[in-house]
Amino acid sequence: MRGFLGLALLLWALAGCAPGPVENHFPGVLIIAVDALRADRVGVYGYERHLTPAIDAFAADPDA
């Protein structure tokens, strides 16, 4: 019983030893899924009508 209690105490103490903060070296990824949008209706692909202003602005400057 003493061995079990000692092991439990040791594991409990080690659980509090968390590693330091880890830097994230991966860029952020944004996935946009649109169900009923056809590519031939998006302004960035040459469609004349102004139906997708947000998508067109994002395509013009994706780092903004």
N, C-alpha and C positions, 0 to 999 in steps of 0.2 A: 504494500500500500504506500510506503514511503517513496519507493521508486516511481510509482505512478504519479504521486503528488509532485515530486521533484521534476519529472518530465513535463507535467502539465504547467508548472510554474516557469520552466525554461522556455517552453513554446509560447506561453503568454508574453514573456519578456521579449522574445525575438519578434513577436508580431508587431511590437511597437517600433521596431527598427526599420523604418521605411527608407528606401534609397532617395537621394536628392532629386530635384526636378530634372526631367529629361527634356532636352531641346528637340523640337519637332523640325526635322530637316525636309519634310515633305511639303509641297505646295498645297494650298487649299484646292479642293476639287468641287465643282458645282455641276450636278447632272440635272438637266431640264428634260422632262418627259412630257410631251404634249400628245394627246390621244388623236385629235381630229384636225391637225394642222398639216396642210399639204405644202410641200416645198415650193410649188409653183405659185403660191399665194403669199409668199414672204417677200417683202420689199428688197431685202439684201440679195435675193436671187433674181431680181429684175421685174418684179410685179409692179405695175404702174400705180395702183391704188395704195393709199397709205393706211393699211390695215394693221400692221405690226410695228408701231413706232419703238416700243421698248426693245424688241428683238433686233431691230435695225440699228438702234443706238448701241446696244451691247456688241453687235458684230463690228461696228465701226471702231470701238475702243474697248476691248475686253478687259483692260487693266484698270478701268475707271471704277 
